[in-house]
Amino acid sequence: MIVKSITVLSDSELNKIRQILSESKCPHESLRATFPHAYHHIDMEEQVIYFGLHSYDYTYSVYPVRP
């Protein structure tokens, strides 16, 4: 999964995203609840999570943790 953000995301934030992708049945709602002021939307078809509305200056690759 690719994460595009208008700001730098910390290791802690990236770990929270990994955890959500690994454990949540509804990642959209979990991301919205965890990052209410930053998360914008998730495009499951393109496999991209967007933080902010535009000018995505930072891109991260985040993969769910498999047990």
The first five atom37 places (N, CA, C, CB, O) and aatype in JSON, in Angstrom:
{
  "aatype": [12, 9, 19, 11, 15, 9, 16, 19, 10, 15, 3, 15, 6, 10, 2, 11, 9, 1, 5, 9, 10, 15, 6, 15, 11, 4, 14, 8, 6, 15, 10, 1, 0, 16, 13, 14, 8, 0, 18, 8, 8, 9, 3, 12, 6, 6, 5, 19, 9, 18, 13, 7, 10, 8, 15, 18, 3, 18, 16, 18, 15, 19, 18, 14, 19, 1, 14],
  "atom_mask": [
    [1, 1, 1, 1, 1],
    [1, 1, 1, 1, 1],
    [1, 1, 1, 1, 1],
    [1, 1, 1, 1, 1],
    [1, 1, 1, 1, 1],
    [1, 1, 1, 1, 1],
    [1, 1, 1, 1, 1],
    [1, 1, 1, 1, 1],
    [1, 1, 1, 1, 1],
    [1, 1, 1, 1, 1],
    [1, 1, 1, 1, 1],
    [1, 1, 1, 1, 1],
    [1, 1, 1, 1, 1],
    [1, 1, 1, 1, 1],
    [1, 1, 1, 1, 1],
    [1, 1, 1, 1, 1],
    [1, 1, 1, 1, 1],
    [1, 1, 1, 1, 1],
    [1, 1, 1, 1, 1],
    [1, 1, 1, 1, 1],
    [1, 1, 1, 1, 1],
    [1, 1, 1, 1, 1],
    [1, 1, 1, 1, 1],
    [1, 1, 1, 1, 1],
    [1, 1, 1, 1, 1],
    [1, 1, 1, 1, 1],
    [1, 1, 1, 1, 1],
    [1, 1, 1, 1, 1],
    [1, 1, 1, 1, 1],
    [1, 1, 1, 1, 1],
    [1, 1, 1, 1, 1],
    [1, 1, 1, 1, 1],
    [1, 1, 1, 1, 1],
    [1, 1, 1, 1, 1],
    [1, 1, 1, 1, 1],
    [1, 1, 1, 1, 1],
    [1, 1, 1, 1, 1],
    [1, 1, 1, 1, 1],
    [1, 1, 1, 1, 1],
    [1, 1, 1, 1, 1],
    [1, 1, 1, 1, 1],
    [1, 1, 1, 1, 1],
    [1, 1, 1, 1, 1],
    [1, 1, 1, 1, 1],
    [1, 1, 1, 1, 1],
    [1, 1, 1, 1, 1],
    [1, 1, 1, 1, 1],
    [1, 1, 1, 1, 1],
    [1, 1, 1, 1, 1],
    [1, 1, 1, 1, 1],
    [1, 1, 1, 1, 1],
    [1, 1, 1, 0, 1],
    [1, 1, 1, 1, 1],
    [1, 1, 1, 1, 1],
    [1, 1, 1, 1, 1],
    [1, 1, 1, 1, 1],
    [1, 1, 1, 1, 1],
    [1, 1, 1, 1, 1],
    [1, 1, 1, 1, 1],
    [1, 1, 1, 1, 1],
    [1, 1, 1, 1, 1],
    [1, 1, 1, 1, 1],
    [1, 1, 1, 1, 1],
    [1, 1, 1, 1, 1],
    [1, 1, 1, 1, 1],
    [1, 1, 1, 1, 1],
    [1, 1, 1, 1, 1]
  ],
  "atom_positions": [
    [[0.85, -1.16, 0.0], [0.0, 0.0, 0.0], [0.91, 1.23, 0.0], [-0.97, -0.01, 1.22], [1.9, 1.27, 0.72]],
    [[0.57, 2.2, -0.78], [1.31, 3.46, -0.85], [0.56, 4.49, 0.0], [1.46, 3.96, -2.34], [-0.67, 4.55, -0.02]],
    [[1.31, 5.28, 0.75], [0.73, 6.37, 1.53], [1.29, 7.67, 0.96], [1.05, 6.23, 3.07], [2.5, 7.84, 0.89]],
    [[0.4, 8.57, 0.57], [0.81, 9.89, 0.09], [0.33, 10.91, 1.1], [0.23, 10.19, -1.34], [-0.82, 10.89, 1.53]],
    [[1.24, 11.82, 1.47], [0.95, 12.76, 2.54], [1.49, 14.15, 2.21], [1.53, 12.26, 3.86], [2.5, 14.29, 1.51]],
    [[0.81, 15.15, 2.73], [1.29, 16.52, 2.55], [2.31, 16.89, 3.61], [0.12, 17.5, 2.58], [2.99, 17.91, 3.48]],
    [[2.43, 16.07, 4.66], [3.41, 16.3, 5.72], [4.2, 15.02, 5.97], [2.72, 16.78, 7.03], [3.81, 13.94, 5.54]],
    [[5.3, 15.16, 6.66], [6.1, 14.01, 7.05], [5.32, 13.18, 8.06], [7.48, 14.45, 7.63], [4.72, 13.72, 8.98]],
    [[5.34, 11.85, 7.88], [4.73, 10.95, 8.85], [5.82, 10.31, 9.69], [3.86, 9.87, 8.14], [6.86, 9.9, 9.17]],
    [[5.59, 10.23, 10.98], [6.58, 9.65, 11.88], [6.56, 8.13, 11.79], [6.33, 10.1, 13.33], [5.63, 7.54, 11.23]],
    [[7.59, 7.5, 12.33], [7.63, 6.04, 12.38], [6.43, 5.51, 13.17], [8.95, 5.56, 13.01], [5.86, 4.47, 12.82]],
    [[6.07, 6.2, 14.22], [4.91, 5.8, 15.02], [3.62, 5.83, 14.2], [4.78, 6.71, 16.25], [2.81, 4.91, 14.29]],
    [[3.45, 6.87, 13.42], [2.26, 6.97, 12.57], [2.25, 5.88, 11.51], [2.18, 8.35, 11.91], [1.21, 5.28, 11.24]],
    [[3.4, 5.62, 10.91], [3.49, 4.56, 9.9], [3.2, 3.19, 10.52], [4.88, 4.57, 9.24], [2.58, 2.34, 9.89]],
    [[3.66, 2.99, 11.76], [3.36, 1.73, 12.45], [1.88, 1.58, 12.75], [4.16, 1.64, 13.75], [1.33, 0.48, 12.67]],
    [[1.21, 2.69, 13.09], [-0.24, 2.65, 13.31], [-0.97, 2.29, 12.02], [-0.74, 4.01, 13.85], [-1.93, 1.53, 12.04]],
    [[-0.5, 2.82, 10.91], [-1.11, 2.5, 9.61], [-0.91, 1.02, 9.31], [-0.49, 3.38, 8.48], [-1.84, 0.35, 8.87]],
    [[0.3, 0.5, 9.55], [0.57, -0.93, 9.34], [-0.37, -1.79, 10.18], [2.03, -1.26, 9.68], [-0.92, -2.78, 9.71]],
    [[-0.53, -1.39, 11.42], [-1.39, -2.15, 12.34], [-2.83, -2.14, 11.84], [-1.3, -1.57, 13.76], [-3.51, -3.17, 11.86]],
    [[-3.31, -0.99, 11.41], [-4.67, -0.89, 10.89], [-4.84, -1.77, 9.66], [-5.01, 0.57, 10.54], [-5.84, -2.48, 9.54]],
    [[-3.89, -1.73, 8.75], [-3.97, -2.55, 7.54], [-3.93, -4.03, 7.87], [-2.84, -2.2, 6.59], [-4.5, -4.85, 7.15]],
    [[-3.27, -4.39, 8.96], [-3.14, -5.79, 9.35], [-4.37, -6.3, 10.09], [-1.93, -5.97, 10.21], [-4.74, -7.47, 9.95]],
    [[-5.01, -5.44, 10.88], [-6.02, -5.92, 11.82], [-7.44, -5.44, 11.55], [-5.64, -5.52, 13.17], [-8.39, -6.09, 11.98]],
    [[-7.61, -4.34, 10.88], [-8.93, -3.75, 10.75], [-9.77, -4.39, 9.64], [-8.81, -2.27, 10.49], [-9.26, -4.7, 8.56]],
    [[-11.03, -4.59, 9.93], [-11.97, -5.08, 8.91], [-12.45, -3.93, 8.03], [-13.17, -5.78, 9.57], [-12.92, -4.15, 6.92]],
    [[-12.33, -2.7, 8.54], [-12.71, -1.52, 7.77], [-11.6, -0.46, 7.91], [-14.09, -0.95, 8.26], [-11.71, 0.44, 8.74]],
    [[-10.54, -0.57, 7.1], [-9.41, 0.36, 7.22], [-9.82, 1.83, 7.1], [-8.39, 0.04, 6.18], [-9.26, 2.68, 7.78]],
    [[-10.77, 2.12, 6.24], [-11.2, 3.52, 6.05], [-11.68, 4.12, 7.38], [-12.34, 3.6, 4.99], [-11.23, 5.2, 7.78]],
    [[-12.56, 3.43, 8.06], [-13.08, 3.94, 9.34], [-12.0, 3.98, 10.41], [-14.25, 3.09, 9.82], [-11.95, 4.92, 11.21]],
    [[-11.14, 2.99, 10.44], [-10.06, 2.96, 11.42], [-9.06, 4.09, 11.19], [-9.34, 1.62, 11.39], [-8.6, 4.72, 12.14]],
    [[-8.72, 4.34, 9.93], [-7.8, 5.44, 9.62], [-8.44, 6.78, 9.97], [-7.41, 5.42, 8.13], [-7.76, 7.66, 10.51]],
    [[-9.72, 6.94, 9.68], [-10.43, 8.19, 9.99], [-10.47, 8.42, 11.51], [-11.87, 8.16, 9.41], [-10.29, 9.55, 11.97]],
    [[-10.7, 7.36, 12.28], [-10.75, 7.48, 13.74], [-9.37, 7.75, 14.34], [-11.34, 6.2, 14.35], [-9.25, 8.5, 15.31]],
    [[-8.34, 7.14, 13.77], [-6.98, 7.29, 14.3], [-6.33, 8.61, 13.89], [-6.12, 6.13, 13.83], [-5.57, 9.2, 14.67]],
    [[-6.62, 9.07, 12.69], [-6.01, 10.3, 12.15], [-7.12, 11.26, 11.69], [-5.03, 9.96, 10.96], [-7.21, 11.57, 10.5]],
    [[-7.96, 11.75, 12.61], [-9.15, 12.53, 12.19], [-8.83, 13.83, 11.45], [-9.96, 12.86, 13.4], [-9.65, 14.28, 10.64]],
    [[-7.69, 14.43, 11.71], [-7.39, 15.73, 11.08], [-6.44, 15.61, 9.89], [-6.8, 16.67, 12.11], [-6.16, 16.6, 9.22]],
    [[-5.94, 14.41, 9.64], [-4.96, 14.25, 8.56], [-5.44, 13.33, 7.45], [-3.67, 13.7, 9.13], [-5.24, 13.61, 6.27]],
    [[-6.08, 12.23, 7.82], [-6.52, 11.24, 6.83], [-7.59, 11.84, 5.92], [-7.05, 9.98, 7.52], [-8.52, 12.49, 6.38]],
    [[-7.45, 11.59, 4.61], [-8.45, 12.09, 3.66], [-9.26, 10.94, 3.06], [-7.78, 12.89, 2.56], [-10.48, 10.91, 3.2]],
    [[-8.59, 10.0, 2.38], [-9.32, 8.86, 1.84], [-8.37, 7.74, 1.44], [-10.16, 9.28, 0.63], [-7.15, 7.92, 1.4]],
    [[-8.96, 6.59, 1.15], [-8.2, 5.43, 0.71], [-8.79, 4.98, -0.63], [-8.22, 4.27, 1.77], [-10.0, 4.88, -0.78]],
    [[-7.91, 4.71, -1.56], [-8.33, 4.2, -2.87], [-7.89, 2.74, -2.92], [-7.71, 5.05, -4.06], [-6.74, 2.44, -3.23]],
    [[-8.82, 1.84, -2.63], [-8.49, 0.42, -2.56], [-8.11, -0.13, -3.93], [-9.66, -0.36, -1.98], [-7.28, -1.04, -4.01]],
    [[-8.7, 0.39, -4.98], [-8.38, -0.09, -6.33], [-6.92, 0.23, -6.69], [-9.33, 0.54, -7.36], [-6.21, -0.62, -7.23]],
    [[-6.5, 1.44, -6.39], [-5.12, 1.88, -6.69], [-4.14, 1.53, -5.57], [-5.09, 3.38, -6.93], [-2.93, 1.64, -5.74]],
    [[-4.68, 1.09, -4.4], [-3.86, 0.75, -3.23], [-3.07, 1.96, -2.73], [-2.89, -0.39, -3.58], [-1.86, 1.88, -2.49]],
    [[-3.78, 3.1, -2.56], [-3.16, 4.34, -2.09], [-3.99, 4.93, -0.96], [-3.0, 5.36, -3.25], [-5.22, 4.99, -1.05]],
    [[-3.31, 5.36, 0.1], [-3.94, 6.07, 1.2], [-3.49, 7.52, 1.1], [-3.56, 5.44, 2.6], [-2.3, 7.79, 0.92]],
    [[-4.43, 8.46, 1.22], [-4.11, 9.88, 1.11], [-4.29, 10.6, 2.44], [-5.0, 10.54, 0.04], [-5.33, 10.48, 3.09]],
    [[-3.26, 11.34, 2.83], [-3.31, 12.2, 4.0], [-3.21, 13.63, 3.5], [-2.15, 11.86, 5.03], [-2.17, 14.04, 2.97]],
    [[-4.28, 14.39, 3.66], [-4.34, 15.76, 3.14], [-5.13, 15.8, 1.85], [0.0, 0.0, 0.0], [-5.57, 14.76, 1.34]],
    [[-5.29, 17.0, 1.32], [-6.13, 17.2, 0.14], [-5.38, 17.34, -1.18], [-6.97, 18.39, 0.33], [-5.94, 17.07, -2.24]],
    [[-4.13, 17.75, -1.14], [-3.38, 18.01, -2.37], [-1.9, 18.15, -2.08], [-3.9, 19.27, -3.07], [-1.49, 18.08, -0.92]],
    [[-1.11, 18.34, -3.09], [0.35, 18.55, -2.97], [1.02, 17.47, -2.12], [0.63, 19.93, -2.38], [1.61, 17.77, -1.08]],
    [[0.91, 16.25, -2.57], [1.47, 15.13, -1.81], [2.99, 15.09, -2.01], [0.83, 13.79, -2.25], [3.49, 14.52, -2.97]],
    [[3.69, 15.71, -1.06], [5.14, 15.83, -1.15], [5.88, 14.6, -0.62], [5.6, 17.05, -0.4], [7.06, 14.41, -0.91]],
    [[5.18, 13.76, 0.15], [5.83, 12.62, 0.79], [5.09, 11.33, 0.4], [5.86, 12.79, 2.33], [3.86, 11.27, 0.43]],
    [[5.86, 10.32, 0.04], [5.29, 9.04, -0.35], [6.0, 7.93, 0.43], [5.42, 8.81, -1.89], [7.23, 7.9, 0.52]],
    [[5.2, 7.03, 1.0], [5.72, 5.92, 1.78], [5.12, 4.61, 1.27], [5.4, 6.11, 3.28], [4.0, 4.59, 0.76]],
    [[5.88, 3.55, 1.4], [5.36, 2.2, 1.14], [5.12, 1.54, 2.48], [6.35, 1.35, 0.25], [6.04, 1.42, 3.3]],
    [[3.89, 1.12, 2.7], [3.51, 0.52, 3.97], [2.84, -0.82, 3.69], [2.58, 1.46, 4.79], [1.91, -0.9, 2.89]],
    [[3.31, -1.85, 4.34], [2.76, -3.18, 4.12], [2.19, -3.72, 5.43], [3.83, -4.13, 3.54], [2.79, -3.54, 6.49]],
    [[1.05, -4.4, 5.36], [0.48, -4.99, 6.57], [1.44, -6.03, 7.15], [-0.89, -5.65, 6.27], [2.18, -6.7, 6.43]],
    [[1.41, -6.13, 8.44], [2.23, -7.14, 9.13], [1.47, -8.45, 9.08], [2.54, -6.72, 10.62], [0.31, -8.53, 9.47]],
    [[2.13, -9.47, 8.59], [1.51, -10.8, 8.51], [2.0, -11.65, 9.69], [1.86, -11.5, 7.13], [3.2, -11.72, 9.96]],
    [[1.06, -12.28, 10.39], [1.46, -13.11, 11.55], [2.26, -14.32, 11.14], [0.23, -13.56, 12.34], [2.67, -15.11, 11.99]]
  ]
}
